Amino acid sequence: MAPQDQAFSWTVHTHEHKDRSIDWYWTLGLVAVAGAVVSIFLGNYLLVVIIGIGAISLGVLAARGPRLHSVKIDKRGVVLDGTLYPYSSIDSFWVEEKAENPRLLVSTSGILHPQFIIPIEESSRAHEIREFMRRYAKEEEQDPHFGEHLAEMFGL
């Protein structure tokens, strides 16, 4: 296979699932109720709705198991679960090769998904993926966005 025809594909889980105790869900509910009561007291009813939706979403996301995603990188772009993100929509990328669990960080021009963080299952392939993507996209060192740190903190 010629280098320009090379493609990488693998499957990854969205996150590492952490089992939560009943106490964790009770704490989430109590914090949400306390926030809602304070918001009602202050007359901010929209914040009550936002807190309720956020608490329910966080509870559901914490309870569900990780989903399996298919990843493919080829000369057309990055394909996640069948959706192609062409190199023209990719602003930059970075491969964390030296990390214990290497990851591919892809910054896009999209509004809803400005950055994808894709675990690389085989650490030996991280360098190959980096060298391949350098041919098609700009390599720029980057860190995960703040939301990624929050998701890791909550185990989502």
Backbone as CSV, one residue per row, in Angstrom:
resi,resn,N_x,N_y,N_z,CA_x,CA_y,CA_z,C_x,C_y,C_z
1,MET,0.853,-1.179,0.000,0.000,0.000,0.000,0.895,1.238,0.000
2,ALA,0.671,2.135,-0.906,1.452,3.366,-0.979,1.129,4.244,0.215
3,PRO,2.079,5.054,0.713,1.842,5.883,1.889,0.641,6.808,1.753
4,GLN,0.383,7.340,0.544,-0.750,8.247,0.401,-2.083,7.506,0.449
5,ASP,-2.079,6.187,0.217,-3.301,5.396,0.282,-3.512,4.789,1.665
6,GLN,-2.608,5.068,2.571,-2.663,4.496,3.911,-3.899,5.000,4.650
7,ALA,-4.455,4.133,5.473,-5.598,4.515,6.306,-5.442,3.840,7.655
8,PHE,-5.915,4.522,8.670,-5.897,3.984,10.024,-7.338,3.865,10.473
9,SER,-7.679,2.771,11.098,-9.036,2.636,11.636,-8.978,1.825,12.923
10,TRP,-9.838,2.214,13.852,-9.929,1.528,15.131,-11.241,1.921,15.803
11,THR,-11.566,1.240,16.862,-12.757,1.583,17.644,-12.312,1.968,19.049
12,VAL,-13.017,2.928,19.632,-12.681,3.397,20.973,-13.959,3.615,21.763
13,HIS,-13.829,3.545,23.070,-14.942,3.875,23.968,-14.921,5.372,24.243
14,THR,-16.110,5.944,24.466,-16.200,7.380,24.725,-15.476,7.765,26.000
15,HIS,-15.559,6.930,27.006,-14.921,7.220,28.284,-14.781,5.939,29.082
16,GLU,-14.018,6.020,30.143,-13.891,4.879,31.042,-15.016,4.973,32.061
17,HIS,-15.867,3.962,32.097,-17.044,4.009,32.961,-16.663,3.807,34.425
18,LYS,-17.208,4.668,35.274,-17.004,4.546,36.716,-18.367,4.292,37.354
19,ASP,-18.456,3.231,38.120,-19.711,2.957,38.816,-19.909,3.972,39.923
20,ARG,-21.120,4.478,40.030,-21.470,5.466,41.046,-22.339,4.810,42.120
21,SER,-22.131,5.242,43.329,-22.967,4.736,44.420,-24.282,5.516,44.437
22,ILE,-25.231,4.982,45.150,-26.522,5.660,45.308,-26.291,7.020,45.977
23,ASP,-25.330,7.073,46.888,-25.030,8.336,47.570,-24.606,9.427,46.594
24,TRP,-23.896,9.061,45.515,-23.473,10.046,44.525,-24.694,10.689,43.869
25,TYR,-25.676,9.854,43.510,-26.892,10.381,42.875,-27.715,11.216,43.858
26,TRP,-27.778,10.802,45.111,-28.473,11.587,46.130,-27.795,12.950,46.297
27,THR,-26.484,12.967,46.320,-25.746,14.223,46.456,-26.017,15.128,45.262
28,LEU,-26.007,14.556,44.063,-26.311,15.330,42.864,-27.697,15.943,42.975
29,GLY,-28.669,15.144,43.398,-30.033,15.637,43.541,-30.157,16.729,44.592
30,LEU,-29.494,16.543,45.731,-29.561,17.545,46.794,-28.904,18.862,46.393
31,VAL,-27.783,18.780,45.707,-27.115,20.000,45.234,-28.007,20.710,44.220
32,ALA,-28.655,19.960,43.340,-29.544,20.555,42.346,-30.751,21.207,43.010
33,VAL,-31.332,20.535,43.999,-32.489,21.100,44.707,-32.078,22.360,45.459
34,ALA,-30.913,22.319,46.116,-30.440,23.501,46.849,-30.228,24.678,45.894
35,GLY,-29.612,24.406,44.744,-29.418,25.464,43.759,-30.737,26.001,43.232
36,ALA,-31.705,25.112,43.025,-33.015,25.534,42.533,-33.749,26.382,43.579
37,VAL,-33.648,26.001,44.852,-34.306,26.765,45.923,-33.710,28.169,46.015
38,VAL,-32.399,28.262,45.950,-31.754,29.581,45.987,-32.182,30.409,44.776
39,SER,-32.271,29.777,43.618,-32.685,30.488,42.410,-34.119,30.972,42.505
40,ILE,-34.990,30.152,43.082,-36.391,30.573,43.271,-36.442,31.739,44.238
41,PHE,-35.670,31.653,45.310,-35.629,32.723,46.303,-35.176,34.037,45.668
42,LEU,-34.238,33.950,44.723,-33.740,35.139,44.037,-34.609,35.545,42.845
43,GLY,-35.624,34.730,42.540,-36.538,35.049,41.448,-36.012,34.723,40.066
44,ASN,-35.017,33.871,39.976,-34.428,33.519,38.687,-34.955,32.143,38.263
45,TYR,-36.136,32.139,37.645,-36.793,30.878,37.305,-36.143,30.171,36.115
46,LEU,-35.530,30.936,35.244,-34.824,30.310,34.128,-33.650,29.476,34.643
47,LEU,-32.962,29.980,35.655,-31.852,29.228,36.233,-32.340,27.943,36.892
48,VAL,-33.548,27.962,37.446,-34.132,26.744,38.027,-34.274,25.677,36.948
49,VAL,-34.777,26.079,35.790,-34.947,25.143,34.678,-33.582,24.624,34.207
50,ILE,-32.611,25.510,34.087,-31.269,25.109,33.637,-30.636,24.144,34.629
51,ILE,-30.755,24.418,35.922,-30.213,23.519,36.943,-30.881,22.153,36.862
52,GLY,-32.194,22.134,36.694,-32.924,20.865,36.594,-32.498,20.047,35.388
53,ILE,-32.417,20.696,34.238,-31.999,19.996,33.018,-30.564,19.506,33.156
54,GLY,-29.701,20.357,33.718,-28.298,19.976,33.900,-28.135,18.794,34.833
55,ALA,-28.869,18.794,35.946,-28.762,17.699,36.916,-29.275,16.392,36.319
56,ILE,-30.378,16.451,35.607,-30.920,15.242,34.975,-29.944,14.724,33.916
57,SER,-29.414,15.634,33.108,-28.455,15.229,32.073,-27.211,14.607,32.680
58,LEU,-26.696,15.218,33.717,-25.498,14.695,34.379,-25.764,13.317,34.975
59,GLY,-26.923,13.139,35.587,-27.284,11.830,36.152,-27.394,10.757,35.090
60,VAL,-28.037,11.086,33.980,-28.195,10.106,32.895,-26.842,9.765,32.273
61,LEU,-26.016,10.773,32.026,-24.692,10.528,31.440,-23.804,9.706,32.366
62,ALA,-23.918,9.933,33.669,-23.109,9.170,34.624,-23.581,7.723,34.719
63,ALA,-24.869,7.501,34.523,-25.426,6.152,34.673,-25.172,5.268,33.441
64,ARG,-25.185,5.881,32.273,-25.020,5.058,31.067,-23.577,4.617,30.907
65,GLY,-23.421,3.522,30.256,-22.085,3.005,29.985,-21.465,3.722,28.807
66,PRO,-20.185,3.494,28.584,-19.521,4.148,27.455,-20.006,3.578,26.123
67,ARG,-20.070,4.450,25.125,-20.448,4.012,23.781,-19.187,3.699,22.992
68,LEU,-19.348,2.850,22.007,-18.229,2.478,21.150,-18.289,3.319,19.879
69,HIS,-17.172,3.946,19.522,-17.093,4.787,18.327,-16.087,4.194,17.355
70,SER,-16.405,4.286,16.074,-15.454,3.860,15.056,-14.730,5.099,14.525
71,VAL,-13.432,4.963,14.357,-12.583,6.064,13.899,-11.815,5.585,12.676
72,LYS,-11.744,6.460,11.684,-10.948,6.159,10.499,-10.267,7.444,10.062
73,ILE,-8.988,7.339,9.762,-8.224,8.475,9.256,-7.632,8.050,7.922
74,ASP,-7.977,8.793,6.886,-7.434,8.494,5.570,-7.121,9.802,4.849
75,LYS,-6.857,9.736,3.548,-6.463,10.927,2.807,-7.607,11.931,2.630
76,ARG,-8.862,11.508,2.869,-10.001,12.427,2.761,-10.202,13.251,4.025
77,GLY,-9.858,12.659,5.203,-10.060,13.349,6.462,-10.237,12.355,7.603
78,VAL,-10.896,12.813,8.659,-11.152,11.993,9.839,-12.625,11.602,9.817
79,VAL,-12.887,10.315,9.954,-14.259,9.817,9.941,-14.588,9.287,11.344
80,LEU,-15.604,9.884,11.965,-16.078,9.437,13.276,-17.492,8.922,13.125
81,ASP,-17.690,7.665,13.401,-19.012,7.037,13.307,-19.697,7.323,11.974
82,GLY,-18.929,7.281,10.910,-19.496,7.464,9.577,-19.585,8.913,9.116
83,THR,-19.292,9.873,9.977,-19.325,11.284,9.594,-17.914,11.731,9.221
84,LEU,-17.768,12.197,7.991,-16.466,12.641,7.497,-16.223,14.093,7.892
85,TYR,-15.072,14.338,8.480,-14.597,15.691,8.763,-13.390,15.899,7.854
86,PRO,-13.621,16.540,6.696,-12.526,16.690,5.726,-11.427,17.594,6.280
87,TYR,-10.237,17.438,5.751,-9.110,18.238,6.207,-9.368,19.730,6.035
88,SER,-10.229,20.095,5.086,-10.534,21.522,4.897,-11.284,22.107,6.099
89,SER,-11.962,21.265,6.881,-12.671,21.757,8.069,-11.847,21.590,9.344
90,ILE,-10.659,21.017,9.226,-9.785,20.814,10.388,-8.790,21.964,10.451
91,ASP,-8.856,22.729,11.555,-7.936,23.852,11.740,-6.534,23.355,12.087
92,SER,-6.470,22.405,13.023,-5.178,21.867,13.433,-5.388,20.563,14.187
93,PHE,-4.294,19.866,14.428,-4.357,18.626,15.189,-3.125,18.526,16.072
94,TRP,-3.193,17.650,17.041,-2.055,17.367,17.906,-2.173,15.933,18.390
95,VAL,-1.068,15.217,18.383,-1.043,13.845,18.891,-0.212,13.847,20.167
96,GLU,-0.830,13.459,21.260,-0.117,13.323,22.528,0.553,11.959,22.534
97,GLU,1.724,11.883,21.948,2.434,10.607,21.802,3.043,10.123,23.104
98,LYS,3.563,11.029,23.888,4.331,10.642,25.063,3.460,10.310,26.269
99,ALA,2.190,10.547,26.178,1.279,10.255,27.280,1.128,8.745,27.441
100,GLU,0.710,8.341,28.630,0.491,6.914,28.892,-0.595,6.362,27.967
101,ASN,-1.645,7.140,27.804,-2.723,6.796,26.876,-2.748,7.867,25.791
102,PRO,-2.087,7.632,24.658,-2.010,8.667,23.622,-3.385,9.034,23.078
103,ARG,-3.517,10.310,22.724,-4.775,10.818,22.191,-4.505,11.713,20.999
104,LEU,-5.488,11.766,20.115,-5.468,12.660,18.968,-6.432,13.801,19.267
105,LEU,-5.935,15.028,19.267,-6.766,16.204,19.479,-6.930,16.895,18.134
106,VAL,-8.167,17.084,17.721,-8.452,17.680,16.422,-9.315,18.916,16.639
107,SER,-8.808,20.086,16.254,-9.577,21.324,16.329,-10.216,21.571,14.969
108,THR,-11.518,21.808,14.988,-12.247,22.018,13.739,-12.841,23.415,13.707
109,SER,-13.377,23.769,12.562,-14.032,25.061,12.414,-15.507,24.977,12.811
110,GLY,-15.950,23.818,13.291,-17.346,23.652,13.685,-17.683,24.388,14.964
111,ILE,-18.927,24.806,15.090,-19.379,25.529,16.273,-19.766,24.556,17.388
112,LEU,-20.461,23.489,17.045,-20.924,22.546,18.060,-19.824,21.628,18.566
113,HIS,-18.887,21.274,17.713,-17.785,20.387,18.089,-16.459,21.044,17.699
114,PRO,-16.012,22.026,18.473,-14.775,22.704,18.070,-13.519,21.857,18.268
115,GLN,-13.623,20.815,19.101,-12.450,19.968,19.320,-12.899,18.533,19.585
116,PHE,-12.236,17.611,18.898,-12.442,16.189,19.147,-11.215,15.652,19.851
117,ILE,-11.442,14.813,20.833,-10.337,14.144,21.508,-10.570,12.655,21.331
118,ILE,-9.677,12.018,20.589,-9.856,10.623,20.216,-8.721,9.802,20.818
119,PRO,-9.045,8.893,21.723,-7.990,8.018,22.245,-7.426,7.145,21.134
120,ILE,-6.124,6.954,21.160,-5.464,6.070,20.199,-5.199,4.769,20.941
121,GLU,-5.886,3.726,20.535,-5.840,2.457,21.264,-4.445,1.850,21.320
122,GLU,-3.731,1.876,20.219,-2.390,1.290,20.181,-1.370,2.412,20.255
123,SER,-0.657,2.499,21.369,0.296,3.596,21.537,1.410,3.550,20.491
124,SER,1.691,2.383,19.947,2.732,2.268,18.924,2.324,2.956,17.621
125,ARG,1.024,3.183,17.411,0.552,3.797,16.166,0.469,5.313,16.251
126,ALA,0.645,5.873,17.437,0.498,7.319,17.611,1.448,8.088,16.693
127,HIS,2.690,7.674,16.617,3.667,8.365,15.771,3.289,8.243,14.292
128,GLU,2.834,7.060,13.882,2.432,6.863,12.480,1.261,7.764,12.113
129,ILE,0.290,7.868,13.024,-0.879,8.719,12.771,-0.444,10.177,12.667
130,ARG,0.443,10.591,13.551,0.948,11.972,13.527,1.634,12.274,12.197
131,GLU,2.518,11.390,11.778,3.240,11.612,10.526,2.291,11.632,9.334
132,PHE,1.263,10.780,9.354,0.301,10.743,8.256,-0.505,12.040,8.201
133,MET,-1.008,12.490,9.347,-1.863,13.683,9.360,-1.086,14.957,9.045
134,ARG,0.209,14.963,9.307,1.030,16.144,9.005,1.015,16.460,7.517
135,ARG,0.760,15.480,6.677,0.716,15.696,5.232,-0.519,16.492,4.822
136,TYR,-1.581,16.432,5.629,-2.856,16.994,5.207,-3.371,18.144,6.078
137,ALA,-2.906,18.239,7.325,-3.425,19.260,8.239,-2.285,19.904,9.008
138,LYS,-2.573,21.078,9.538,-1.567,21.815,10.312,-1.423,21.188,11.700
139,GLU,-0.180,20.928,12.073,0.093,20.386,13.404,0.352,21.555,14.344
140,GLU,-0.387,21.578,15.458,-0.245,22.665,16.415,-0.490,22.118,17.813
141,GLU,0.461,22.346,18.704,0.298,21.832,20.067,-0.939,22.456,20.705
142,GLN,-1.742,21.620,21.340,-2.969,22.088,21.975,-3.293,21.228,23.185
143,ASP,-4.069,21.792,24.058,-4.537,21.096,25.248,-6.033,20.883,25.127
144,PRO,-6.563,19.902,25.838,-8.018,19.725,25.831,-8.717,20.968,26.381
145,HIS,-9.908,21.241,25.866,-10.701,22.367,26.352,-11.164,22.118,27.782
146,PHE,-11.608,23.165,28.443,-12.051,23.108,29.829,-13.160,22.067,30.024
147,GLY,-14.060,21.949,29.056,-15.159,20.986,29.151,-14.671,19.554,29.254
148,GLU,-13.566,19.253,28.597,-12.992,17.908,28.678,-12.507,17.621,30.089
149,HIS,-11.913,18.614,30.726,-11.449,18.433,32.109,-12.640,18.213,33.043
150,LEU,-13.722,18.952,32.803,-14.929,18.750,33.615,-15.501,17.358,33.400
151,ALA,-15.553,16.915,32.163,-16.086,15.579,31.878,-15.241,14.501,32.539
152,GLU,-13.924,14.658,32.510,-13.050,13.692,33.180,-13.264,13.709,34.685
153,MET,-13.459,14.917,35.239,-13.674,15.037,36.671,-14.955,14.303,37.103
154,PHE,-16.002,14.429,36.294,-17.263,13.768,36.603,-17.307,12.336,36.062
155,GLY,-16.277,11.919,35.352,-16.240,10.568,34.812,-17.206,10.355,33.682
156,LEU,-17.413,11.387,32.858,-18.343,11.265,31.739,-17.588,10.964,30.490
